[in-house]
């Protein structure tokens, strides 16, 4: 198992992982289609951001990406694992790789907008809920989480 910098040619598989992982939480096909723009990982996105893929048995099964908000804050923008690998420690592996990768950057805080179903996972990883916002789905709130380093 390795975590490697994503190539622009990985965009279609990363988009597929994102959509499948999101659908795992019970969202309808119609809802996933409504989120098409937000769930698409373009070649430009990979070129312009820090995107790292998880390769297991020669297959890409997950990834994460992050964005520097300023010299002290990073946003964990995406973290997705294929549904058949959820709950097997791969998400934790990705978070730990991310934390290790950024530890020398001088970053003081990590922020993220969590999928509501993943809030418990991020809490176990040391993130704290600091707020929330309502999404396009009525009565669905996205937790805003952070970790101070």
Secondary structure, DSSP 8 states (H G I E B T S, - for coil): -EEEE--GGGHHHHHHHHHHHHHTTT--HHHHHHTHHHH---HHHHHHSEEEEEEETTEEEEEEEEEE-SSSEEEEEEEEE-GGGTTTTHHHHHHHHHHHHHTTTT--EEEEEE-GGGHHHHHHTT-EEEEEEE-SSTT-EEEEEEEE-
